[in-house]
Amino acid sequence: MFFRRQEIRTSDIRYRFKTPAFEFAFQWVLGMQTNGGSEVGESFYAASLVKENDPHSWVRAWTTVARQVERRAAAALAAGHVVSAREAYLRAYVYHRAALTFINPFDAAAAKPTWRRAVSCFRQSAALMEPTVEPVWVPCDGVELPGYFVAPAVTQATRKTLLMIGGGDTYVEDLYVMIGPAAIKRGYNLLIVDLPGQGGLPFDGLFMRPDTENQIPRVVDYALSRPEVEGAALAAFGISYGGYILPRALSVERRIQAAAVCSVLSDFHAWMTQTPMAERFARNLDSLLVKAIVRTRKLKPSLILLDTYAWRWGAKRYAAMLDIAKAFTLDPAQITCPLLSIVGEKEYTRSAVSRRFQDDAIDVNPNAQSRLIVVKAADGGDAHAIGTNLSLMAQLVFDWLDEVLAAKPSTPASAPV
């Protein structure tokens, strides 16, 4: 069925919810504890306030906890407790962000204030961090893309740099919580950016575009303009839908010396409609009857996630989103740099489409250092994007990058034509 894609995103282990979309989001929040983005007690308390299949109760619960933690952050800052303030503001960001997950973005009057409050909490935390997390704006096709840059220390030395790109329902601030501290500990600069369609950019009419080969090079231009970045040691990491964004861009962008994805997505339409029956079901989702049936089967929150995708792709109807998705394809044979594909066991074994994407991407890559890693359920990381084990995700990415970049020549490749 069409919602099988969402079910694959969850782990085989259920922590709290029977509603698949709630369980996926809850595990995402718990995973953020690795880098200080959540606490188990706060998270399970919020979950205790949520009613199954009721998005409104989800939003109320996480907003309640977010505001409580935000008040603690403000009080700590007023009293001069900087560490306590930045830690609490970071958790408040994640909890506001959790609430945002199940606010329909087509209702901008409801979604935008929550998004802005979440970003405000993150930026208050970022301003107190050491090393500094610097807000940046990357020029691209006449607009400026929001992002952040962070270096391990203020020196004149250039360093290895990781450019991280998120997915089809991420905000750029999520990426810092997912990998920022891990990058800094390992001596990497980190550049994270929202591309059109990501973060809050659809509020401004900037929707997903298939031509990421015209977007990522502008981000690379910006990265290489910074004195902290060593051009011969520029790597990239894409998660979820970033497994399409980054590999497609690598078809022309040769200045990226190594790339990791979790996981490769070479045909977005094929991923959304994995069987003919799934496509027929998806195209009928616009009917009121099908929507009513879906709402009675603990899938009401999944409809909001589908609306989020439609919003990000600039589509008013699900059928239109499916048609738009047909342009989002890539040829993995055009990728020449070393490639690491990481995928959760559940996603790899239960989706023939995903398995083919991962296998094909590695099989056609000319580099002996390219690798496919399937993360097992026994590792606590079989959920989508290894979100339930961010320590393991970072270990796999950075250990591989360290080895690949150490073997690279000192002269970076030329810019794309």
MIFI-435979 format. One record per residue (C-alpha): residue in one letter; chain; y negated, z negated, x; residue number from 1. Coordinates in steps of 0.001 Angstrom, whole numbers. Each point is the difference from the previous one (the first is absolute). Last residue first. Layout:
! residues N
A | A | Y | Z | X | NUM $
...
//
This chain:
! residues 417
V | A | -23660 | 16124 | 31520 | 417 $
P | A | 1452 | -3430 | 646 | 416 $
A | A | -1433 | -2008 | 2906 | 415 $
S | A | 1640 | 188 | 3379 | 414 $
A | A | 2901 | -2217 | 999 | 413 $
P | A | -653 | -3196 | 1938 | 412 $
T | A | 348 | -157 | 3803 | 411 $
S | A | 1767 | -3106 | 1360 | 410 $
P | A | 3534 | 1253 | -595 | 409 $
K | A | 2093 | -1865 | -2612 | 408 $
A | A | 3007 | -2193 | 912 | 407 $
A | A | -1798 | -3284 | -635 | 406 $
L | A | -1146 | 1378 | -3348 | 405 $
V | A | 3592 | 466 | -1168 | 404 $
E | A | 1253 | -3434 | 1082 | 403 $
D | A | -2973 | -1931 | -1379 | 402 $
L | A | 103 | 2061 | -3188 | 401 $
W | A | 3649 | -899 | -615 | 400 $
D | A | -648 | -3718 | 521 | 399 $
F | A | -3120 | 295 | -2144 | 398 $
V | A | 1587 | 1571 | -3060 | 397 $
L | A | 3288 | -1932 | -111 | 396 $
Q | A | -1621 | -3351 | 762 | 395 $
A | A | -2773 | 588 | -2534 | 394 $
M | A | 2496 | 736 | -2786 | 393 $
L | A | 2092 | -3003 | 1024 | 392 $
S | A | -2983 | -2335 | -235 | 391 $
L | A | -1064 | 1656 | -3256 | 390 $
N | A | 3268 | -957 | -1678 | 389 $
T | A | -339 | 258 | -3772 | 388 $
G | A | -2226 | 3075 | 163 | 387 $
I | A | 2581 | 2084 | 1844 | 386 $
A | A | -1921 | 3044 | -1315 | 385 $
H | A | 2088 | -193 | -3206 | 384 $
A | A | 2401 | -2948 | -49 | 383 $
D | A | 3003 | -80 | 2356 | 382 $
G | A | -1629 | -2531 | 2309 | 381 $
G | A | 1889 | -3261 | -157 | 380 $
D | A | 2099 | 1045 | 2990 | 379 $
A | A | 3193 | -228 | -2082 | 378 $
A | A | -1522 | 2622 | -2316 | 377 $
K | A | 142 | 2363 | 2936 | 376 $
V | A | -2865 | 1883 | 1600 | 375 $
V | A | 912 | 3652 | 588 | 374 $
I | A | -1527 | 1157 | 3295 | 373 $
L | A | -382 | 3713 | 744 | 372 $
R | A | -1089 | 976 | 3502 | 371 $
S | A | -2074 | 2406 | 2021 | 370 $
Q | A | 183 | -775 | 3731 | 369 $
A | A | 2070 | 3135 | 709 | 368 $
N | A | -2933 | 2066 | -1217 | 367 $
P | A | 519 | 3405 | -1626 | 366 $
N | A | -253 | -1223 | -3614 | 365 $
V | A | 2139 | 2107 | -2348 | 364 $
D | A | 2734 | -2604 | -561 | 363 $
I | A | -2466 | -2883 | -231 | 362 $
A | A | -2021 | 1362 | -2914 | 361 $
D | A | 3092 | 1423 | -1699 | 360 $
D | A | 1812 | -3339 | -52 | 359 $
Q | A | -2930 | -1934 | -1432 | 358 $
F | A | -845 | 2526 | -2728 | 357 $
R | A | 3676 | 501 | -916 | 356 $
R | A | 505 | -3763 | -421 | 355 $
S | A | -3104 | -198 | -2190 | 354 $
V | A | 1285 | 2755 | -2286 | 353 $
A | A | 3516 | -1444 | -178 | 352 $
S | A | -1492 | -3284 | -1149 | 351 $
R | A | 2344 | -2961 | -146 | 350 $
T | A | 955 | -255 | 3678 | 349 $
Y | A | -3399 | 463 | 1636 | 348 $
E | A | -2163 | -1917 | -2475 | 347 $
K | A | 2479 | -2859 | -115 | 346 $
E | A | 380 | -114 | 3772 | 345 $
G | A | -3736 | -139 | 629 | 344 $
V | A | -1497 | 2830 | 2013 | 343 $
I | A | -1506 | 347 | 3464 | 342 $
S | A | -680 | 3456 | 1424 | 341 $
L | A | -1166 | 82 | 3620 | 340 $
L | A | -1435 | 3289 | 1225 | 339 $
P | A | -653 | 1246 | 3534 | 338 $
C | A | -2674 | 2726 | -118 | 337 $
T | A | 793 | 3584 | -1053 | 336 $
I | A | -250 | -54 | -3791 | 335 $
Q | A | 106 | 3575 | -1334 | 334 $
A | A | 3711 | -266 | -866 | 333 $
P | A | -912 | -2739 | -2505 | 332 $
D | A | -1351 | 2668 | -2393 | 331 $
L | A | -2257 | -1670 | -2540 | 330 $
T | A | -464 | -167 | -3764 | 329 $
F | A | -2696 | -1304 | -2327 | 328 $
A | A | -880 | 3149 | -1954 | 327 $
K | A | 2592 | -749 | -2717 | 326 $
A | A | -1587 | -3416 | -588 | 325 $
I | A | -2838 | 1521 | -2053 | 324 $
D | A | 2566 | 1182 | -2570 | 323 $
L | A | 1558 | -3456 | -228 | 322 $
M | A | -3432 | -1571 | -367 | 321 $
A | A | -808 | 2390 | -2856 | 320 $
A | A | 3157 | -1084 | -1819 | 319 $
Y | A | -1015 | -3637 | 454 | 318 $
R | A | -3354 | 572 | -1673 | 317 $
K | A | -3618 | -511 | 1047 | 316 $
A | A | 584 | 1087 | 3584 | 315 $
G | A | -2314 | -629 | 2962 | 314 $
W | A | 2854 | -792 | 2383 | 313 $
R | A | -1089 | -3630 | 409 | 312 $
W | A | -365 | -422 | -3748 | 311 $
A | A | 3446 | 1494 | -661 | 310 $
Y | A | 1501 | -2365 | 2561 | 309 $
T | A | -1711 | -2994 | -1573 | 308 $
D | A | 1119 | 1157 | -3439 | 307 $
L | A | 3555 | 4 | 1359 | 306 $
L | A | -495 | -3566 | 1222 | 305 $
I | A | -1339 | -933 | -3421 | 304 $
L | A | 3058 | 1578 | -1623 | 303 $
S | A | 2177 | -2077 | 2318 | 302 $
P | A | -1588 | -3147 | -1426 | 301 $
K | A | 1289 | 993 | -3478 | 300 $
L | A | 3511 | 511 | 1356 | 299 $
K | A | 1660 | -3140 | -1364 | 298 $
R | A | 1855 | 2111 | -2550 | 297 $
T | A | -2214 | -231 | -3093 | 296 $
R | A | -2943 | 1695 | 1721 | 295 $
V | A | 2129 | 3006 | 919 | 294 $
I | A | 860 | 687 | -3640 | 293 $
A | A | -3684 | -100 | -1001 | 292 $
K | A | -942 | 2323 | 2864 | 291 $
V | A | 2725 | 2417 | -1091 | 290 $
L | A | -1375 | 45 | -3549 | 289 $
L | A | -3629 | 320 | 1076 | 288 $
S | A | 773 | 3190 | 1911 | 287 $
D | A | -1434 | 298 | 3511 | 286 $
L | A | 3276 | -1222 | 1447 | 285 $
N | A | 1633 | 3246 | -1143 | 284 $
R | A | -677 | 1704 | 3338 | 283 $
A | A | 1645 | -2907 | 1778 | 282 $
F | A | 3137 | 184 | -2139 | 281 $
R | A | 346 | 3733 | 614 | 280 $
E | A | -475 | -580 | 3741 | 279 $
A | A | 2600 | -2760 | 86 | 278 $
M | A | 2499 | 2172 | -1866 | 277 $
P | A | -438 | 2754 | 2588 | 276 $
T | A | 835 | -2561 | 2722 | 275 $
Q | A | -2034 | -1620 | 2797 | 274 $
T | A | -3314 | 525 | -1733 | 273 $
M | A | -2567 | -2119 | 1864 | 272 $
W | A | 1588 | 566 | 3418 | 271 $
A | A | 351 | 3747 | -594 | 270 $
H | A | -3673 | 194 | -992 | 269 $
F | A | -1054 | -1867 | 3144 | 268 $
D | A | 1911 | 2248 | 2379 | 267 $
S | A | 156 | -1071 | 3657 | 266 $
L | A | -114 | -3764 | -414 | 265 $
V | A | 1038 | -1652 | 3276 | 264 $
S | A | 233 | -3828 | -165 | 263 $
C | A | -1234 | -2273 | 1389 | 262 $
V | A | -1571 | 2253 | 2575 | 261 $
A | A | -477 | -300 | 3747 | 260 $
A | A | -1981 | 2415 | 2137 | 259 $
A | A | -374 | 638 | 3720 | 258 $
Q | A | -2608 | 1717 | 2170 | 257 $
I | A | -2580 | 782 | -2665 | 256 $
R | A | -2191 | 2639 | 1610 | 255 $
R | A | 2170 | 2802 | -1387 | 254 $
E | A | -1385 | 175 | -3544 | 253 $
V | A | 1158 | 3294 | -1536 | 252 $
S | A | 3347 | -727 | -1712 | 251 $
L | A | -682 | -3659 | 730 | 250 $
A | A | -2225 | -59 | -3094 | 249 $
R | A | 3036 | 613 | -2209 | 248 $
P | A | 1888 | -2816 | 1727 | 247 $
L | A | -2886 | -2473 | -519 | 246 $
I | A | -791 | 531 | -3669 | 245 $
Y | A | 3604 | 319 | -1189 | 244 $
G | A | 1404 | -3219 | 1434 | 243 $
G | A | -3415 | -1474 | -820 | 242 $
Y | A | 1418 | 122 | -3528 | 241 $
S | A | 1994 | -3070 | 1073 | 240 $
I | A | -1288 | -1031 | 3417 | 239 $
G | A | -1597 | 2082 | 2742 | 238 $
F | A | -251 | -1025 | 3651 | 237 $
A | A | -1971 | 1749 | 2731 | 236 $
A | A | -151 | -50 | 3790 | 235 $
L | A | -2778 | 634 | 2525 | 234 $
A | A | 1049 | -745 | 3587 | 233 $
A | A | -1304 | 2997 | 1951 | 232 $
G | A | -3351 | -258 | -1761 | 231 $
E | A | -600 | -3571 | 1117 | 230 $
V | A | -2232 | -1562 | -2646 | 229 $
E | A | -2526 | -2745 | 809 | 228 $
P | A | -2826 | 2481 | 670 | 227 $
R | A | 60 | 1197 | -3612 | 226 $
S | A | -442 | 3732 | -566 | 225 $
L | A | 3774 | 459 | 235 | 224 $
A | A | 509 | -2001 | -3194 | 223 $
Y | A | -2680 | 1969 | -1854 | 222 $
D | A | 1487 | 3352 | 921 | 221 $
V | A | 3435 | -1374 | -980 | 220 $
V | A | -1394 | -837 | -3437 | 219 $
R | A | -1387 | 3541 | -269 | 218 $
P | A | 3402 | 1347 | 1061 | 217 $
I | A | 1617 | -2038 | -2842 | 216 $
Q | A | -1966 | 1819 | -2709 | 215 $
N | A | 550 | 3748 | 436 | 214 $
E | A | 3744 | -350 | 728 | 213 $
T | A | 22 | -2266 | -3082 | 212 $
D | A | -258 | 3120 | -2107 | 211 $
P | A | 1825 | -1309 | -3102 | 210 $
R | A | -3068 | -1730 | -1426 | 209 $
M | A | -31 | -3332 | -1807 | 208 $
F | A | -3186 | -704 | -1958 | 207 $
L | A | -3614 | -731 | 885 | 206 $
G | A | -1843 | -396 | -3311 | 205 $
D | A | -1938 | -3104 | 1033 | 204 $
F | A | 2354 | -2410 | -1790 | 203 $
P | A | 2754 | 2073 | 1644 | 202 $
L | A | -1229 | -1397 | 3353 | 201 $
G | A | 922 | -3615 | -805 | 200 $
G | A | 3036 | -98 | 2281 | 199 $
Q | A | 1658 | 3383 | 421 | 198 $
G | A | -662 | 3325 | -1714 | 197 $
P | A | -2016 | 1407 | 2890 | 196 $
L | A | 1051 | -1754 | 3242 | 195 $
D | A | -288 | -3755 | 532 | 194 $
V | A | -200 | -966 | 3668 | 193 $
I | A | 1638 | -2409 | 2448 | 192 $
L | A | -706 | -5 | 3747 | 191 $
L | A | 1829 | -2572 | 2130 | 190 $
N | A | -400 | -565 | 3732 | 189 $
Y | A | 3282 | -1031 | 1540 | 188 $
G | A | 665 | -2975 | 2295 | 187 $
R | A | 3265 | -1146 | -1530 | 186 $
K | A | -1484 | -3046 | -1695 | 185 $
I | A | -2764 | 2213 | -1416 | 184 $
A | A | 2454 | 2421 | -1615 | 183 $
A | A | 2012 | -2797 | -1634 | 182 $
P | A | -3189 | -1635 | -1307 | 181 $
G | A | -1050 | 3261 | -1693 | 180 $
I | A | 3341 | 1108 | -1458 | 179 $
M | A | 355 | -789 | -3700 | 178 $
V | A | -3174 | -2011 | -494 | 177 $
Y | A | -2018 | 2756 | 1680 | 176 $
L | A | 1690 | 2639 | -2114 | 175 $
D | A | -778 | -1736 | -3263 | 174 $
E | A | -3723 | 255 | 811 | 173 $
V | A | 298 | 3781 | -139 | 172 $
Y | A | 1084 | -109 | -3630 | 171 $
T | A | 3489 | 1143 | -926 | 170 $
D | A | 1384 | 1830 | -3045 | 169 $
G | A | 1010 | 3404 | 1349 | 168 $
G | A | 575 | -1160 | 3538 | 167 $
G | A | -1709 | -1320 | 3100 | 166 $
I | A | -1038 | 1560 | 3288 | 165 $
M | A | 34 | -1887 | 3299 | 164 $
L | A | -1595 | 1232 | 3224 | 163 $
L | A | 1437 | -1976 | 2905 | 162 $
T | A | -1839 | -109 | 3307 | 161 $
K | A | 1179 | -571 | 3555 | 160 $
R | A | -2863 | -1295 | 2025 | 159 $
T | A | -3214 | 894 | 1821 | 158 $
A | A | -1587 | -2603 | 2261 | 157 $
Q | A | -3684 | -871 | -403 | 156 $
T | A | 811 | -3373 | -1496 | 155 $
V | A | -408 | -1742 | -3355 | 154 $
A | A | 3493 | -1150 | -947 | 153 $
P | A | 2992 | 968 | -2167 | 152 $
A | A | -1954 | 2812 | -1664 | 151 $
V | A | -563 | 356 | -3745 | 150 $
F | A | -1221 | 2951 | -2007 | 149 $
Y | A | -374 | 67 | -3769 | 148 $
G | A | -189 | 2727 | -2620 | 147 $
P | A | -2039 | 1742 | -2649 | 146 $
L | A | -151 | 3817 | -65 | 145 $
E | A | -3429 | 1583 | 206 | 144 $
V | A | -625 | 3230 | -1869 | 143 $
G | A | -1093 | 3494 | 1057 | 142 $
D | A | 3423 | 1302 | 886 | 141 $
C | A | 1064 | -3113 | 1926 | 140 $
P | A | -2264 | -2504 | 1765 | 139 $
V | A | 1751 | -3332 | 724 | 138 $
W | A | -1754 | -3190 | -1068 | 137 $
V | A | 793 | -3258 | 1796 | 136 $
P | A | 352 | -3700 | -886 | 135 $
E | A | 684 | -2010 | 3194 | 134 $
V | A | 2751 | -2604 | 122 | 133 $
T | A | -1202 | -2280 | 2779 | 132 $
P | A | 2560 | -1551 | 2314 | 131 $
E | A | -249 | -2717 | -1158 | 130 $
M | A | -537 | -9 | -3750 | 129 $
L | A | -2960 | -1469 | -1880 | 128 $
A | A | -1501 | 3308 | -1150 | 127 $
A | A | 3485 | 1153 | -1009 | 126 $
S | A | 422 | -2941 | -2392 | 125 $
Q | A | -3260 | 748 | -1759 | 124 $
R | A | 981 | 3661 | 15 | 123 $
F | A | 3331 | -748 | -1645 | 122 $
C | A | -1575 | -2147 | -2688 | 121 $
S | A | -2575 | 2695 | -775 | 120 $
V | A | 2746 | 2621 | -150 | 119 $
A | A | 1839 | -2055 | -2636 | 118 $
R | A | -3186 | -543 | -1988 | 117 $
R | A | -767 | 3718 | 66 | 116 $
W | A | 3505 | 895 | -1189 | 115 $
T | A | -135 | -2581 | -2791 | 114 $
P | A | -3420 | 1268 | -1108 | 113 $
K | A | 1203 | 3630 | 143 | 112 $
A | A | 3154 | -428 | -2095 | 111 $
A | A | -1336 | -1354 | -3283 | 110 $
A | A | -3009 | 2263 | -520 | 109 $
A | A | 1921 | 2793 | 1737 | 108 $
D | A | 2611 | 120 | -2755 | 107 $
F | A | 1707 | 3102 | 1434 | 106 $
P | A | 1071 | -2393 | 2750 | 105 $
N | A | 2451 | -1772 | -2350 | 104 $
I | A | 109 | -3583 | 1208 | 103 $
F | A | 3528 | -779 | 1146 | 102 $
T | A | -392 | 243 | 3772 | 101 $
L | A | -3517 | -1485 | -152 | 100 $
A | A | 1459 | -3488 | -502 | 99 $
A | A | 1904 | 338 | 3265 | 98 $
R | A | -3213 | 1088 | 1735 | 97 $
H | A | -1730 | -3126 | -1264 | 96 $
Y | A | 2921 | -1962 | 1471 | 95 $
V | A | -81 | 1893 | 3310 | 94 $
Y | A | -3764 | -456 | 395 | 93 $
A | A | 229 | -3707 | -822 | 92 $
R | A | 2581 | -313 | 2773 | 91 $
L | A | -2463 | 1500 | 2482 | 90 $
Y | A | -2825 | -2186 | -1275 | 89 $
A | A | 2192 | -3069 | 510 | 88 $
E | A | 781 | 846 | 3620 | 87 $
R | A | -3626 | 847 | 772 | 86 $
A | A | -1263 | -3223 | -1520 | 85 $
S | A | 2562 | -2274 | 1634 | 84 $
V | A | -792 | 1462 | 3412 | 83 $
V | A | -3752 | -304 | -531 | 82 $
H | A | -149 | -3610 | -1148 | 81 $
G | A | -3802 | -331 | 20 | 80 $
A | A | -296 | -1965 | -3225 | 79 $
A | A | -1415 | 2985 | -1881 | 78 $
L | A | 2857 | 2105 | 1353 | 77 $
A | A | 2607 | -2452 | -1256 | 76 $
A | A | -1627 | -132 | -3437 | 75 $
A | A | -94 | 3790 | -223 | 74 $
A | A | 3643 | 289 | 1008 | 73 $
R | A | 1073 | -2659 | -2493 | 72 $
R | A | -1836 | 1897 | -2730 | 71 $
E | A | 1799 | 3205 | 1022 | 70 $
V | A | 3352 | -1793 | -210 | 69 $
Q | A | -731 | -1048 | -3591 | 68 $
R | A | -1353 | 3440 | -834 | 67 $
A | A | 3142 | 1709 | 1283 | 66 $
V | A | 2292 | -2425 | -1837 | 65 $
T | A | -1629 | 686 | -3363 | 64 $
T | A | -247 | 3737 | 703 | 63 $
W | A | 3705 | 96 | 787 | 62 $
A | A | 929 | -1622 | -3307 | 61 $
R | A | -2472 | 1893 | -2186 | 60 $
V | A | 1049 | 3396 | 1384 | 59 $
W | A | 3695 | -748 | -468 | 58 $
S | A | -599 | -1319 | -3522 | 57 $
H | A | -1756 | 3257 | -882 | 56 $
P | A | 2834 | 2055 | 1487 | 55 $
D | A | 2575 | -1537 | -2379 | 54 $
N | A | 3533 | 1294 | 727 | 53 $
E | A | 1219 | -3516 | 849 | 52 $
K | A | -2571 | -2725 | -493 | 51 $
V | A | -1908 | -1141 | 3103 | 50 $
L | A | -1151 | -3591 | 542 | 49 $
S | A | 2992 | -921 | 2181 | 48 $
A | A | -795 | 3005 | 2210 | 47 $
A | A | -3383 | -1514 | 877 | 46 $
Y | A | 1743 | -3221 | 1005 | 45 $
F | A | 2548 | 1998 | 1985 | 44 $
S | A | -2767 | 1691 | 1969 | 43 $
E | A | -2013 | -3143 | 660 | 42 $
G | A | 3074 | -1851 | 1240 | 41 $
V | A | 1261 | 2922 | 2087 | 40 $
E | A | -3318 | 534 | 1748 | 39 $
S | A | -1737 | 3341 | 323 | 38 $
G | A | -1819 | 2353 | 2375 | 37 $
G | A | 576 | -2017 | 3167 | 36 $
N | A | 1694 | 2757 | 1977 | 35 $
T | A | 3612 | -678 | -974 | 34 $
Q | A | -1148 | -1337 | -3395 | 33 $
M | A | -620 | 3618 | -1059 | 32 $
G | A | 3692 | 351 | -765 | 31 $
L | A | -375 | -2383 | -2920 | 30 $
V | A | -2661 | 2241 | -1544 | 29 $
W | A | 2168 | 3121 | 375 | 28 $
Q | A | 2964 | -1897 | -1490 | 27 $
F | A | -2145 | -771 | -3026 | 26 $
A | A | -1078 | 3634 | -346 | 25 $
F | A | 3609 | 1234 | 14 | 24 $
E | A | 1096 | -2730 | -2405 | 23 $
F | A | -2815 | 795 | -2401 | 22 $
A | A | 867 | 3712 | 6 | 21 $
P | A | 3679 | -716 | -673 | 20 $
T | A | -534 | -2481 | -2885 | 19 $
K | A | 2836 | -2492 | 499 | 18 $
F | A | -2272 | -2136 | 2173 | 17 $
R | A | 445 | -2793 | 2568 | 16 $
Y | A | 1691 | 589 | 3346 | 15 $
R | A | 2293 | 2951 | -716 | 14 $
I | A | 2050 | 1240 | 2969 | 13 $
D | A | 887 | 3700 | -67 | 12 $
S | A | -3558 | 608 | 1160 | 11 $
T | A | -2463 | 1932 | -2113 | 10 $
R | A | -1347 | 3481 | 734 | 9 $
I | A | 3226 | 1577 | -1225 | 8 $
E | A | -821 | -1313 | -3479 | 7 $
Q | A | -3342 | 1836 | 44 | 6 $
R | A | 1689 | 3307 | 812 | 5 $
R | A | 2636 | -691 | -2663 | 4 $
F | A | -2863 | -11 | -2517 | 3 $
F | A | 521 | 3681 | -764 | 2 $
M | A | 3622 | -418 | -1019 | 1 $
//
